[in-house]
Amino acid sequence: MANPTKFNLKIIQELHKTDFKFVIVSSGGGSNAVGTLLKVPGASNSVLEAYIPYAKESLDFYLLRKPDFYCSKDTTLRMAARAYSAAKKIDPNSDVSKLFGVAITATLSTTYEKRGEHRFHIALQTETYSKSISCVLKKGERTREEEEALVTEFVIALLAESSALEYPYPKISEEFKAEKVEGKKEWIDLMSDDSLFVSSDDQMPNLIFPGTFNPIHEGHRKMQELAEKKTGNKAYFEICIQNADKPPLSYHHIKDTLSQFTDKDCWVLTKAGKFPDKAKMFKGSTFVIGADTLTRMLDERFYPSYKDMLSEFRIFNENNNKFLVFGRKLNDKFITLADIDVPDFIKESFTGFDEQIFRDDISSTSLRLAENS
């Protein structure tokens, strides 16, 4: 574990004296930054929690999903957003503007020669903005200890900047990319539960197409077209920015997702992660889903009991919600609504599109992996 330099020591001491508090998460290389912060007296004044999901399985558990890449800007932003969410829960009495989450992923020098790049990503999430720093290091120019020390310097500089302290970023020969995305007021209000949803045109949607749309692809567009033709309503792409099954989205993610849509598209941001929550929010609406999603909705393992599962489905009848179900590939088999056993009392709420009308096996995950391979 690297010892903090005298200059580091002074700025860390100042950091611990502020009224800013944070949760820090580090996976892989870069974890020395956590130890450096903690070994300076007063750390308990600012560090709410330090977490190191070092193994891949641990990071999967932390993110509630297997990331596309373990060392990436995307993964680090998701870690920081989850850390910020944890900070708000750990310290509900502090002003939320004084809380943030910071995360680090890095692949650094080892005892053997790595095939890939030496690089690091640092991300920070606050109430009003998210910021990321990414850098590819020149291989062979620094020892592992020197690379760890450099990542620590960047972490301290970012924390200082976010805490209204002055501390310069390290001067290095490599270029590093820093990107800050300010949250729009309506996003911040939604994050803070000051609003129920945010839509592109301030209208109450009647046809809702939930998804991550990371990225949106031709299959989504075909489903949109068929759903609009079927109902006569305009489809709203719904992006849930925070739910119990996934880490919250950073402002980077919200901005990137919305930037894909054209002026002719409609979208809605919510915090309604489960379909019963969506149904209560958008009474009388129709949802566009894949058969794979319906299969998960009907999986008893996700409920305390079978009775609880049926109770949730009754909410759809009570709120007059309908579902348009499109065939999807699941476990190497293409399934449609006809292949799914839907309880009799709710069957009439579901309309399926068979394989002759729609089939598209493309997925956002495969597109992301292909783009970054």
Disulfide bonds with the S-S distance in Angstrom:
none
